[in-house]
Amino acid sequence: MKFTYFKFENFKGVESQTLDLSKNPDSKVFTLVGLNESGKTTILEAINYFAYKRETLNALKLESYEVEDIHNLIPINKRDNFNGAITIEAGIELDDKDIDEIRKAFLQKGISLAEYSKKIIYTQKYFFSNSLHQKEKDKRNWVYDFKGKTGRSRIAKPLENVNALTAHEIIIKRMPSILYFPNFLFEFPEKIYLSTTITDPKHLYFQTIIQDVLDSLNNETNIPEHLIARIESNDEKEKRNLNSLLGKMQRQLTEVIFSKWNQIFKKQLSKIEVILYTGSDDKGTFLEFNIKDDVDTYRIIERSLGFRWFFVYILLTQFRSYRKSYDNVFFLFDEPASNLHPSAQQELLKSFERLPKVLYTTHSHYLINPKWLENTFVIKNEAIDYDKEENFKSKNTDIRISKYREFAVNHPNQTSYFQPILEVLDYRPTNLELVGKVVISEGKNDFYTFNYIQEVILEKRDVLKFIPGTSSTNLGTLISLYLGWGTPFVVLLDADKAGNEQKQRYEEEYGLSVLDNLSSYKDIDSTWDNIETEKLFSKDELLQIQAKSYPLEKKYNKKLFNRSIQELYVKNEKCQLSVETIDKFEKVIAFLQKKIDVKKAG
């Protein structure tokens, strides 16, 4: 079972918007991007307000997790006299196992499930009059198409009353848990009490986490029999059995948590491990988490803020996949890892793919995966004009949800709203590797175009490495570096006026040492006068490629064309090019390859 969409009406700054999660049915990770105050957090809060959740995180007392007063959800511009309803609607899709469970339940009632649809709509409405909540008028409504036959009846009838409730119960039981983490900064209990008499919600929650750890051992152990009973026992054999189990739990926790730490932070923590202490006091039996660092042992609360964030994130998410009871989770993360180093953010991003399903907000380009662009949404607050912030009026808050592709098409010039995506698409080299087959190009557009042609269109494995400059006038630093390193390189310049002028300037500036390194398109083909990279394509191909990302734009726009090339490259998506165009690019690549080979031989 999975959620296919959420629709919100009159929820804080959202008047009426839909978050469609159905375009890529197998997608696991969804991203919300937007500027500060754009409404990203509001979308997560609205999903978290979904009524039927198999579990909550209330016990953790996370800041900003709960809505304490429903009146705070009234749209700001309607608080003076709101006479309407706050609505949250969810689209739910059942899978074959869900249908089988419903069929079995009906058979026990003498009903044969004859017709059904896997699509379900659930709606919850909260009514207000004069801005006061009218709780008695609230509604929760299920819409689905189940029909069953009873006895020898040949007529399939809609399921009603108690039979409908049977379907509701099964759907609710199997519905994905929604776990919203506005942060991971909460007080980790010094002792986790295990006794069945414990009623404290926090300890009950952590008991499920400890059972997840036990399930990860795949040895059919559980808390009552293999922890509580052994902790309370005075039998020496049981104490040895307890120590054996604790040893396995410690090893598993250490391996899972600190292998992730080493992977994400690029630091090898070889002398650090998780240590578990057990005992009993007047509250009952307990388990205590500690960290042993070489010779010293610390409680979790005594470690740094960043360490605690990471420890809790791994403990609460990564062990979840081992849960043996039916489990299906939709994780919501608000600005995750914002306090981590950029490289750590990128590694953390990879961990999302191992979770059942994730929706997260970010304004960091380090937390954008270009391959997830189809699952990326731009959140925009229409009340804010970031070019004229003095015009912002909170009462006009109007949060809009747009798929990245649609937003980029409809608002090609409002790049500030999806700047993180553009930044991650831009090539930003962190270092220059001393490798052969290096071509210095005028800019990142040439970098993307030639990489796209080589790797996607021509499917070459041994490709020329393009290093982009910032313009034809600013290649001097790169030329100086490669001359100093003595590494073979070629500079490729457009054959337009600017390219010809800069070629002459570099020849005069660096003299004979670069004469054989500088090439323009006219050196490759004497007929290619005034040629730049884009002109290697036909006019129809320029529009065809541009239309891949901007179908509504009928005129060629160089910026939009190059942006579309970038996206085709990161998505590894081919487009149809003429033989003539492919021949032109192969001619350029062969020329540059020959120049490089001569340089290497020399």
C-alpha positions as CSV (number, residue, x, y, z in Angstrom):
1,M,0.0,0.0,0.0
2,K,1.2,3.5,-0.8
3,F,0.2,7.1,-0.9
4,T,-0.3,8.4,-4.5
5,Y,-1.1,12.0,-3.7
6,F,-2.1,14.5,-0.9
7,K,-4.4,17.4,-1.5
8,F,-4.7,20.3,1.0
9,E,-7.3,23.0,1.3
10,N,-7.2,26.0,3.7
11,F,-4.3,24.5,5.6
12,K,-2.3,27.5,6.9
13,G,-0.9,29.2,3.8
14,V,-2.1,26.5,1.4
15,E,-5.4,27.5,-0.2
16,S,-5.8,24.5,-2.5
17,Q,-2.8,22.4,-3.7
18,T,-2.0,18.8,-4.6
19,L,1.2,17.0,-4.1
20,D,1.2,14.3,-6.8
21,L,3.5,11.3,-5.9
22,S,2.2,9.0,-8.6
23,K,4.2,10.0,-11.8
24,N,7.0,7.5,-11.1
25,P,5.3,4.6,-9.3
26,D,8.5,3.0,-8.1
27,S,10.1,6.2,-6.8
28,K,11.3,6.1,-3.2
29,V,12.6,9.7,-2.7
30,F,10.8,13.0,-3.2
31,T,12.3,16.4,-2.8
32,L,10.8,19.8,-1.9
33,V,12.9,22.8,-2.7
34,G,12.2,26.5,-2.2
35,L,13.4,29.6,-0.6
36,N,13.0,30.5,3.1
37,E,9.4,31.1,4.1
38,S,8.3,29.4,0.9
39,G,6.1,26.9,2.7
40,K,8.1,23.7,2.5
41,T,7.6,22.9,6.2
42,T,3.9,23.6,5.9
43,I,3.5,20.8,3.4
44,L,5.2,18.4,5.7
45,E,3.0,19.5,8.6
46,A,-0.1,19.0,6.5
47,I,0.9,15.5,5.6
48,N,1.7,14.8,9.3
49,Y,-1.8,16.0,10.2
50,F,-3.2,13.0,8.3
51,A,-5.7,11.4,10.8
52,Y,-4.9,7.7,10.4
53,K,-1.4,7.0,11.4
54,R,-0.4,3.6,12.7
55,E,2.2,5.2,14.9
56,T,3.3,8.7,15.8
57,L,6.4,10.3,17.2
58,N,4.5,12.2,19.9
59,A,6.5,10.3,22.5
60,L,9.8,11.9,21.4
61,K,8.4,15.4,22.1
62,L,10.1,16.8,19.0
63,E,9.9,20.6,18.7
64,S,7.3,21.7,16.1
65,Y,6.0,18.1,15.7
66,E,2.5,18.5,17.0
67,V,-0.2,21.1,16.3
68,E,-1.3,22.0,19.7
69,D,-4.3,24.1,18.7
70,I,-6.2,23.4,15.5
71,H,-7.2,27.1,15.3
72,N,-3.5,27.8,14.4
73,L,-4.2,26.0,11.0
74,I,-6.7,28.6,9.9
75,P,-5.3,30.6,6.9
76,I,-3.8,33.9,8.3
77,N,-5.8,36.0,5.9
78,K,-9.1,34.3,7.0
79,R,-8.6,34.3,10.8
80,D,-10.9,37.3,11.3
81,N,-14.0,35.3,10.1
82,F,-13.2,31.8,8.7
83,N,-16.4,29.9,7.7
84,G,-15.2,26.9,5.9
85,A,-13.3,23.7,6.2
86,I,-9.6,22.7,6.5
87,T,-9.3,19.6,4.3
88,I,-6.7,16.9,3.9
89,E,-7.3,14.4,1.2
90,A,-5.1,11.3,0.5
91,G,-4.9,9.1,-2.5
92,I,-4.1,5.5,-1.5
93,E,-3.2,2.6,-3.8
94,L,-3.6,-1.0,-2.6
95,D,-1.3,-3.8,-3.7
96,D,-2.1,-7.5,-4.2
97,K,-1.3,-8.4,-0.6
98,D,-3.7,-5.8,0.7
99,I,-6.5,-7.1,-1.5
100,D,-5.8,-10.7,-0.3
101,E,-6.1,-9.6,3.3
102,I,-9.4,-7.9,2.6
103,R,-10.7,-10.9,0.6
104,K,-9.8,-13.2,3.6
105,A,-11.6,-11.0,6.1
106,F,-14.7,-10.9,4.0
107,L,-14.7,-14.6,3.5
108,Q,-14.9,-15.0,7.2
109,K,-18.1,-13.0,7.1
110,G,-19.5,-15.1,4.3
111,I,-18.8,-12.5,1.6
112,S,-17.0,-13.1,-1.6
113,L,-15.1,-10.1,-2.9
114,A,-16.3,-9.8,-6.5
115,E,-15.2,-6.4,-7.7
116,Y,-12.7,-4.0,-6.4
117,S,-10.5,-1.1,-7.3
118,K,-7.0,-0.6,-5.9
119,K,-7.5,3.2,-5.8
120,I,-8.9,4.7,-2.6
121,I,-9.6,8.2,-1.6
122,Y,-9.7,9.3,2.1
123,T,-10.8,12.8,3.1
124,Q,-10.8,14.5,6.5
125,K,-12.6,17.8,7.0
126,Y,-12.4,20.2,10.0
127,F,-15.3,22.7,9.9
128,F,-15.2,26.2,11.4
129,S,-17.8,28.9,12.0
130,N,-16.7,32.5,12.9
131,S,-13.2,31.1,13.1
132,L,-14.1,28.6,15.8
133,H,-13.7,24.9,15.3
134,Q,-17.1,23.0,15.0
135,K,-15.8,19.6,16.1
136,E,-19.2,18.0,15.9
137,K,-19.4,18.7,12.2
138,D,-16.0,17.2,11.3
139,K,-16.1,14.4,8.7
140,R,-13.9,11.5,7.6
141,N,-14.9,9.9,4.4
142,W,-13.6,6.8,2.5
143,V,-14.2,6.5,-1.3
144,Y,-13.6,3.1,-2.9
145,D,-15.3,0.6,-5.1
146,F,-15.6,-2.8,-3.3
147,K,-18.5,-5.1,-4.1
148,G,-19.2,-8.5,-2.7
149,K,-21.6,-11.5,-3.1
150,T,-23.2,-13.3,-0.2
151,G,-24.6,-16.8,-0.2
152,R,-25.7,-17.9,-3.7
153,S,-26.3,-14.4,-4.9
154,R,-25.1,-13.7,-8.3
155,I,-25.3,-9.9,-7.8
156,A,-22.3,-8.1,-6.4
157,K,-23.4,-5.3,-4.0
158,P,-21.4,-2.4,-2.6
159,L,-20.1,-3.1,0.9
160,E,-21.9,-1.1,3.5
161,N,-22.1,-0.6,7.3
162,V,-20.2,-3.2,9.3
163,N,-18.7,-4.7,6.2
164,A,-17.3,-1.4,5.1
165,L,-15.8,-1.0,8.6
166,T,-14.0,-4.3,8.1
167,A,-12.4,-2.9,5.0
168,H,-11.5,0.3,6.8
169,E,-9.9,-1.6,9.7
170,I,-7.7,-3.6,7.3
171,I,-6.7,-0.5,5.3
172,I,-5.8,1.4,8.4
173,K,-3.8,-1.5,9.8
174,R,-1.7,-1.8,6.6
175,M,-1.5,1.9,5.8
176,P,2.1,3.3,5.7
177,S,3.2,4.9,8.9
178,I,3.9,8.6,8.5
179,L,7.0,9.6,10.5
180,Y,7.7,13.3,10.5
181,F,11.1,14.4,11.8
182,P,11.2,18.2,12.0
183,N,14.6,17.4,13.6
184,F,16.5,14.7,15.4
185,L,17.4,16.8,18.4
186,F,15.6,15.3,21.4
187,E,16.6,14.0,24.7
188,F,17.8,10.4,24.3
189,P,16.8,8.5,27.4
190,E,19.7,7.5,29.7
191,K,17.9,4.3,30.5
192,I,15.3,2.5,28.3
193,Y,12.9,0.6,30.5
194,L,11.8,-2.7,29.0
195,S,9.2,-4.0,31.5
196,T,5.7,-4.7,30.1
197,T,4.3,-2.5,33.0
198,I,6.0,0.6,31.6
199,T,3.5,3.2,30.3
200,D,5.8,6.0,29.5
201,P,5.3,6.6,25.7
202,K,9.0,7.4,25.1
203,H,10.2,4.1,26.6
204,L,7.5,2.2,24.7
205,Y,8.7,3.8,21.5
206,F,12.3,2.9,22.2
207,Q,11.3,-0.7,23.0
208,T,10.2,-1.0,19.4
209,I,13.6,0.3,18.3
210,I,15.4,-2.3,20.5
211,Q,13.2,-5.0,19.0
212,D,14.3,-3.8,15.5
213,V,17.9,-4.3,16.6
214,L,17.0,-7.8,17.8
215,D,15.2,-8.5,14.5
216,S,18.4,-7.5,12.7
217,L,20.2,-10.4,14.3
218,N,17.8,-12.8,12.6
219,N,17.9,-15.2,15.6
220,E,14.2,-15.0,16.6
221,T,14.9,-13.2,19.9
222,N,12.5,-10.8,21.7
223,I,12.6,-8.4,24.6
224,P,10.4,-10.3,27.2
225,E,12.1,-13.7,26.9
226,H,15.6,-12.9,25.9
227,L,16.3,-9.6,27.6
228,I,13.9,-9.0,30.5
229,A,13.8,-12.6,31.8
230,R,17.6,-13.0,31.6
231,I,18.3,-9.6,33.2
232,E,16.0,-10.6,36.1
233,S,17.4,-14.1,36.4
234,N,20.0,-15.2,38.9
235,D,20.9,-18.3,36.9
236,E,24.5,-18.3,35.7
237,K,23.6,-20.0,32.3
238,E,21.0,-17.3,31.7
239,K,23.6,-14.6,32.5
240,R,26.0,-16.1,30.0
241,N,23.1,-16.2,27.4
242,L,22.4,-12.6,28.1
243,N,26.0,-11.6,27.7
244,S,26.1,-13.5,24.4
245,L,23.0,-11.7,23.1
246,L,24.3,-8.3,24.3
247,G,27.6,-8.9,22.5
248,K,25.8,-9.6,19.3
249,M,23.6,-6.4,19.7
250,Q,26.7,-4.3,20.5
251,R,28.5,-5.6,17.4
252,Q,25.5,-5.0,15.2
253,L,24.9,-1.5,16.5
254,T,28.6,-0.6,16.2
255,E,28.9,-2.0,12.7
256,V,25.7,-0.4,11.3
257,I,26.1,3.0,13.0
258,F,29.8,3.5,12.6
259,S,30.2,2.0,9.1
260,K,27.7,4.7,8.1
261,W,29.7,7.3,10.1
262,N,32.9,6.3,8.3
263,Q,31.1,6.4,4.9
264,I,29.5,9.7,5.5
265,F,32.2,11.6,7.3
266,K,35.1,10.0,5.5
267,K,36.7,9.3,8.9
268,Q,37.7,5.8,10.1
269,L,36.5,5.4,13.7
270,S,38.1,2.0,14.4
271,K,38.3,2.3,18.2
272,I,34.8,3.4,19.0
273,E,31.9,1.0,19.8
274,V,28.4,0.9,21.3
275,I,28.3,-0.6,24.8
276,L,25.0,-1.8,26.3
277,Y,24.5,-1.9,30.1
278,T,21.6,-3.7,31.7
279,G,20.1,-3.6,35.2
280,S,17.0,-3.2,37.3
281,D,15.7,-0.5,39.6
282,D,12.4,0.5,41.2
283,K,11.0,1.3,37.7
284,G,12.0,-2.1,36.3
285,T,14.6,-3.7,34.0
286,F,16.4,-1.3,31.6
287,L,19.0,-1.1,28.8
288,E,21.5,1.7,28.7
289,F,23.3,2.9,25.5
290,N,26.9,4.1,25.9
291,I,29.7,4.9,23.5
292,K,33.2,3.6,24.3
293,D,35.9,5.6,22.7
294,D,39.2,3.7,23.1
295,V,39.4,3.6,26.9
296,D,36.7,6.1,28.0
297,T,32.9,5.4,28.0
298,Y,30.3,8.1,27.5
299,R,26.6,8.3,27.7
300,I,24.9,9.4,24.5
301,I,23.8,12.7,26.1
302,E,27.5,13.5,26.8
303,R,28.5,13.4,23.1
304,S,28.4,16.3,20.7
305,L,25.3,17.7,19.1
306,G,26.4,16.5,15.6
307,F,27.1,13.0,16.9
308,R,23.8,12.7,18.7
309,W,22.0,13.8,15.5
310,F,23.7,11.2,13.5
311,F,23.4,8.4,16.1
312,V,19.7,8.9,16.5
313,Y,19.1,9.2,12.7
314,I,20.8,5.9,12.0
315,L,19.2,4.2,15.0
316,L,15.6,5.3,14.1
317,T,15.8,4.8,10.4
318,Q,18.3,2.1,9.3
319,F,17.2,-0.6,11.7
320,R,13.6,0.0,10.7
321,S,14.1,-2.2,7.6
322,Y,14.7,-5.3,9.8
323,R,11.3,-5.1,11.4
324,K,9.6,-8.5,11.0
325,S,6.0,-7.3,11.6
326,Y,4.3,-5.8,8.6
327,D,5.9,-2.4,8.1
328,N,5.6,0.3,5.6
329,V,6.9,3.8,6.3
330,F,6.8,7.2,4.8
331,F,9.6,9.3,6.3
332,L,9.2,13.1,6.3
333,F,12.5,15.1,6.9
334,D,12.6,18.8,7.3
335,E,16.0,20.3,6.2
336,P,17.9,17.1,7.2
337,A,21.6,17.3,7.9
338,S,21.7,21.1,7.5
339,N,24.3,21.2,10.2
340,L,26.6,18.7,8.5
341,H,29.6,19.3,6.1
342,P,28.6,19.4,2.4
343,S,30.4,16.0,1.7
344,A,28.5,14.5,4.6
345,Q,25.2,15.8,3.3
346,Q,25.9,14.2,-0.1
347,E,26.7,10.8,1.5
348,L,23.6,11.1,3.8
349,L,21.5,11.6,0.6
350,K,22.5,8.2,-0.5
351,S,21.1,6.6,2.7
352,F,17.6,7.8,1.7
353,E,17.6,5.3,-1.1
354,R,17.7,2.5,1.5
355,L,14.6,3.7,3.3
356,P,11.1,2.6,2.2
357,K,9.9,6.1,1.1
358,V,11.2,9.6,1.9
359,L,9.9,13.2,1.3
360,Y,12.4,15.8,2.4
361,T,12.8,19.6,2.2
362,T,16.0,21.4,1.4
363,H,17.5,24.5,0.1
364,S,21.0,23.0,-0.1
365,H,22.3,21.9,-3.5
366,Y,24.3,19.3,-1.8
367,L,21.1,17.5,-1.0
368,I,19.9,17.5,-4.6
369,N,20.3,14.3,-6.7
370,P,19.9,15.3,-10.4
371,K,18.5,11.8,-11.1
372,W,15.5,12.6,-8.9
373,L,14.4,15.6,-10.8
374,E,11.2,14.0,-11.9
375,N,10.3,13.6,-8.2
376,T,11.3,17.2,-7.2
377,F,8.8,19.9,-6.4
378,V,9.3,23.6,-6.2
379,I,7.4,25.3,-3.3
380,K,6.7,28.9,-3.9
381,N,5.0,31.5,-1.7
382,E,3.2,33.8,-4.1
383,A,3.1,36.5,-1.3
384,I,6.9,36.9,-1.4
385,D,8.7,38.8,-4.2
386,Y,12.3,38.3,-3.2
387,D,13.3,41.1,-5.5
388,K,11.0,43.4,-3.5
389,E,10.9,42.0,0.0
390,E,9.4,45.2,1.4
391,N,6.1,44.2,-0.4
392,F,5.7,41.0,1.6
393,K,2.4,40.8,3.3
394,S,1.8,37.7,5.5
395,K,-1.9,37.9,5.1
396,N,-1.6,37.2,1.4
397,T,0.4,34.0,2.0
398,D,-0.4,31.6,-0.9
399,I,1.8,28.5,-1.0
400,R,2.0,26.8,-4.4
401,I,3.3,23.3,-5.3
402,S,4.8,22.8,-8.7
403,K,6.7,19.9,-10.2
404,Y,10.2,21.0,-11.0
405,R,9.7,20.4,-14.7
406,E,6.5,22.4,-14.9
407,F,7.9,25.3,-12.9
408,A,11.1,25.5,-15.0
409,V,8.9,25.6,-18.1
410,N,6.4,28.1,-16.9
411,H,8.9,30.3,-15.0
412,P,12.2,30.0,-16.8
413,N,13.5,33.3,-15.5
414,Q,12.5,32.8,-11.8
415,T,15.7,30.8,-11.1
416,S,15.9,31.9,-7.5
417,Y,13.1,29.5,-6.6
418,F,15.0,26.4,-7.9
419,Q,18.6,27.7,-7.5
420,P,19.7,24.6,-5.6
421,I,18.8,22.5,-8.6
422,L,20.6,24.8,-11.0
423,E,23.7,24.8,-8.8
424,V,23.9,21.1,-8.7
425,L,23.4,20.9,-12.5
426,D,26.2,23.4,-12.9
427,Y,29.7,22.0,-13.2
428,R,31.7,23.2,-10.2
429,P,35.1,21.5,-10.2
430,T,36.7,21.1,-6.7
431,N,40.1,20.1,-8.1
432,L,41.9,19.7,-11.4
433,E,43.1,16.1,-11.9
434,L,46.5,15.6,-13.6
435,V,45.1,13.4,-16.3
436,G,45.6,13.1,-20.0
437,K,43.1,13.8,-22.8
438,V,42.2,17.2,-21.3
439,V,40.3,19.7,-23.4
440,I,39.8,23.2,-22.0
441,S,36.5,24.6,-23.3
442,E,35.1,28.1,-23.0
443,G,32.4,27.2,-20.5
444,K,30.2,24.6,-18.8
445,N,27.8,24.5,-21.7
446,D,30.5,23.0,-23.9
447,F,31.4,20.6,-21.0
448,Y,27.8,19.3,-20.9
449,T,27.3,19.1,-24.6
450,F,30.4,17.1,-25.4
451,N,30.0,14.8,-22.4
452,Y,26.4,14.2,-23.6
453,I,27.5,13.5,-27.1
454,Q,30.4,11.2,-26.1
455,E,28.7,9.3,-23.3
456,V,25.0,9.2,-24.1
457,I,24.8,9.5,-27.9
458,L,28.0,7.8,-29.0
459,E,28.2,5.6,-25.9
460,K,32.0,6.0,-25.7
461,R,33.8,4.6,-22.7
462,D,37.2,6.2,-23.3
463,V,36.2,9.9,-23.5
464,L,38.0,13.2,-23.7
465,K,37.9,15.0,-20.4
466,F,36.6,18.5,-20.8
467,I,37.5,21.2,-18.2
468,P,35.2,24.2,-18.5
469,G,36.4,27.7,-18.1
470,T,34.1,30.6,-17.3
471,S,34.4,32.3,-20.8
472,S,36.8,32.6,-23.7
473,T,38.5,35.6,-22.0
474,N,39.2,33.8,-18.7
475,L,41.1,30.7,-19.7
476,G,44.5,32.0,-18.8
477,T,44.7,30.4,-15.3
478,L,43.9,27.0,-16.6
479,I,46.4,27.3,-19.5
480,S,49.1,28.4,-16.9
481,L,48.3,25.5,-14.6
482,Y,48.5,22.9,-17.4
483,L,51.7,24.4,-18.8
484,G,53.2,24.4,-15.3
485,W,52.2,20.8,-14.8
486,G,53.5,19.7,-18.2
487,T,50.3,17.8,-18.8
488,P,49.0,17.5,-22.4
489,F,46.0,19.7,-23.1
490,V,44.1,21.4,-25.9
491,V,42.1,24.6,-25.8
492,L,38.9,24.6,-27.9
493,L,37.5,28.0,-28.9
494,D,34.5,29.1,-30.9
495,A,35.3,30.4,-34.3
496,D,33.3,33.6,-33.7
497,K,34.8,37.1,-33.3
498,A,35.4,36.7,-29.6
499,G,37.0,33.2,-30.0
500,N,39.3,34.4,-32.7
501,E,40.4,37.4,-30.7
502,Q,41.1,35.4,-27.6
503,K,43.1,32.8,-29.6
504,Q,45.3,35.5,-30.9
505,R,45.7,37.0,-27.4
506,Y,46.7,33.7,-25.8
507,E,49.2,33.1,-28.7
508,E,50.8,36.5,-28.0
509,E,50.7,36.1,-24.2
510,Y,52.2,32.6,-24.0
511,G,54.2,32.5,-27.2
512,L,55.4,29.3,-28.9
513,S,54.6,27.2,-25.9
514,V,50.9,27.2,-26.7
515,L,50.7,27.4,-30.4
516,D,50.0,23.7,-30.8
517,N,47.5,23.8,-27.9
518,L,45.1,26.3,-29.2
519,S,42.4,25.3,-31.7
520,S,39.2,26.9,-32.9
521,Y,36.4,25.3,-34.9
522,K,37.9,26.8,-38.1
523,D,41.1,24.8,-37.5
524,I,39.0,21.7,-37.5
525,D,37.1,22.6,-40.7
526,S,38.0,25.6,-42.8
527,T,34.3,26.1,-43.8
528,W,33.3,26.4,-40.1
529,D,33.6,30.2,-40.0
530,N,31.8,31.9,-37.1
531,I,30.8,28.5,-35.7
532,E,30.2,27.9,-32.0
533,T,29.3,24.6,-30.3
534,E,25.5,25.1,-30.6
535,K,25.7,25.6,-34.3
536,L,27.0,22.0,-34.8
537,F,23.3,21.1,-34.3
538,S,20.7,21.9,-37.0
539,K,18.0,24.5,-36.2
540,D,15.4,21.7,-35.8
541,E,17.6,19.8,-33.4
542,L,18.1,22.9,-31.3
543,L,14.4,23.2,-30.9
544,Q,13.9,19.5,-30.4
545,I,16.4,19.3,-27.6
546,Q,15.0,22.5,-26.0
547,A,11.5,21.1,-26.1
548,K,12.5,18.1,-24.0
549,S,12.4,20.4,-21.0
550,Y,10.6,23.4,-22.3
551,P,7.9,22.2,-24.6
552,L,5.9,25.5,-24.5
553,E,8.8,27.6,-25.7
554,K,8.6,27.8,-29.5
555,K,11.6,30.0,-30.2
556,Y,15.2,28.9,-29.7
557,N,16.6,30.3,-26.4
558,K,20.3,29.5,-25.8
559,K,20.0,29.4,-22.1
560,L,17.0,27.0,-22.1
561,F,18.7,24.8,-24.8
562,N,21.8,24.4,-22.7
563,R,19.8,23.7,-19.5
564,S,17.9,21.0,-21.4
565,I,21.2,19.5,-22.5
566,Q,22.3,19.4,-18.9
567,E,19.1,17.5,-17.9
568,L,19.4,15.0,-20.8
569,Y,22.9,14.3,-19.7
570,V,22.2,13.7,-16.0
571,K,19.1,11.5,-16.9
572,N,21.1,9.6,-19.5
573,E,18.3,10.2,-22.0
574,K,19.0,10.0,-25.8
575,C,17.5,12.3,-28.4
576,Q,17.4,11.6,-32.2
577,L,20.2,13.4,-34.0
578,S,20.9,13.4,-37.8
579,V,23.9,11.6,-39.3
580,E,25.3,14.9,-40.4
581,T,25.3,16.3,-36.8
582,I,26.8,13.2,-35.4
583,D,29.5,13.3,-38.1
584,K,30.3,16.9,-37.1
585,F,30.8,16.0,-33.5
586,E,32.8,12.9,-34.3
587,K,35.0,15.1,-36.5
588,V,35.6,17.5,-33.6
589,I,36.4,14.7,-31.2
590,A,38.7,12.9,-33.6
591,F,40.6,16.1,-34.2
592,L,41.0,16.9,-30.5
593,Q,41.9,13.2,-29.8
594,K,44.7,13.4,-32.4
595,K,46.0,16.7,-31.0
596,I,46.1,15.1,-27.5
597,D,47.8,12.0,-28.7
598,V,50.5,14.0,-30.5
599,K,51.0,16.0,-27.3
600,K,51.3,12.9,-25.2
601,A,53.8,11.3,-27.6
602,G,55.9,14.4,-27.6
